[in-house]
Amino acid sequence: MPRYSDERKQAILSKLQPPSNMSVAEVSRSEGIGLQTLYNWRNHAREQGQPMPTNHHTPDNWTSDTKLATVIETAALSESELSEYCRNKGLYVEQIKAWRASALQGFSSSKQQSLKDKRQQQTDRKQIKQLTRELARKDKALAETAALLVLRKKLDAFWQEHEDD
């Protein structure tokens, strides 16, 4: 089983990315490397946070993890560096800006969602407290009714004994 250097792996993996956008099968045939090896390399690169395309060829079909990794990777780039990055990756600057806006919107909506969750928790606590009180009251009433029924039966049994005498 041949061993490949990290530089060689990166060179081969770069063929999967834009602008080449070669499929795993094409790279496998051209490089003479097994399909499963290439899939493992690609998955390992994704786990390390590198933006790697999936089986879909357009960047809009990338996973959200890949899009976020791309946004993070390009966050510190200037406009010209961003344009160069996009040309190398086969992306548009507008796509990255849209992904960045979506990520920020997700953060703001999560803050609003957490406020809603806190309010909902407060109302749930109040409702639970009220229902607990009501349940305790009804348990007391039920116990009292059961005691009265038992006493009534005993009293009826007592009077029936005295009538028979």
N, C-alpha and C positions, 0 to 999 in steps of 0.2 A: 504494500500500500504506500504510494508516494506521499511525501510530506511537502506542503507548499508554504512558502514564506508568507508573512502577513502582507508584504507589499504585493506579492503575486495575487493573493486572494483579493485584495482591494482593487487591483487592476481588472481582475475578472469580474468582480461585482460591479464595477463601474460600467461594464457593458450592459448590465441589466437596467441601469438608470438612464434617464434622458441625457443627452439627445439620442443615444444609440437605441435605447428601448428594445433591446433584443430580448427574446423570450429565453427562458431557462433552457429549453430544448435546443435552441439555436446556439447558445453559448456552450452547451454541453458537447454538441457536435463539433463546433469550431475549435474548442480547447481540448477535447478528448477527456473530459472529466465527467464522472457519473452524475446523473440527474439528482439523486438523493444527496450527494455531496454538495451540490450547488444549492439545493433547497435548505440544507442544514446551515450552510454559510449565510444565506440570505436571512434565515430566521434568527441566527445568532447576531447578525448585524442589526436587525430590528430591535432585538432585546437590548443591545447596547445603545439604542437611541438614534441610530443612523436612519435617515429617511430612505426606505427601500420600497419600490413599487410592488404592488400585489400582482395578481394575474391580470388585473385591469390595466389598460394602457394609459388612461388619462389620469392626471393628478387629482381631478375632482373625485375620483373613485378611491383615492388613498384612504387608509384607515385614519381615524381621528388621532391616534397616537403618532402616526407619521406626519400628519399635518401640524400637530403641536410641536413635534421635534423640529420641523422645518421653521416654524415661527420662532422658536427659541434660538435656533441656529442663526437666523437672520436678524435677530433683534438689534444687535449692535452694529450692523452693517450700515454704511452710508448709502445714499441713493445710487451712486455709481457702482459700488461694490454689490449692492442688492441686484442691480441690473445684470452684472456679470454673473452672479450666482444663478439668477434665473435663466440666463442663456445656457449655462453649463448643465442645468438640471432639466431644461425643457419646460420651464414654468413661466408664468406671467407675473409681473409685479402686483397686478391687481388681485390675482389669486391669493398671494401671500397676505396682502393687506386685508382681504375679505376674511381669511382664516384668522388673522390677528383680531379683527373686529368681532368675529364670532366667539373667540376665546374670551375676550373681555366682556362681551355681552353675557356669556355663560357665567362668569364670575359675578357680575352684578345681579343677574337673575337668581343665582344661588344665595346671595345676601338677602334678596327680597323673600326668597323661599324660606330661609332660616327664620326671618321675622314672622312669616305666616305660621311656621311650625311652632314658634314660641307662643304665639297667640292661641293657637289651637291647643297646645298643651295646657295653657292656663284655663281655657274653657273646659277642657276635658277634666282637669283636676276639680274644678268647681262642680261639674256635673257628677263626678264620682262621689264627692263629699256629700252632695245633696241626696244622691241615691242611697248612699250608705246610711245616712240619717233616717231616710224614709223606710229602709229595710229594717233597721233596728226598731223603729216605732211599730211597724207592722208585726214584727216578731213578738214584741211585748203584748200587742193586742191579741194575737193568736194564742199566746200562752195564757192570757187572762181568760179568753173565751173557753179554751180547753179546760182550765181549772173550774170555771163556772159550770160547764157541762158535767164534769165529774162530780162536783158537789150536788148538782141537781139530781143526778142518778142515785147518789147515795141517799139523798133526802127522800126521793120517791121510794127507794127500797126500804128505808126506815119507816115511813108512814104506812107502807103496805104491810109490814110486819106487825105494827100496832093495831091495824084494822083487823088482822086475822086473829088476834088474841081475844 
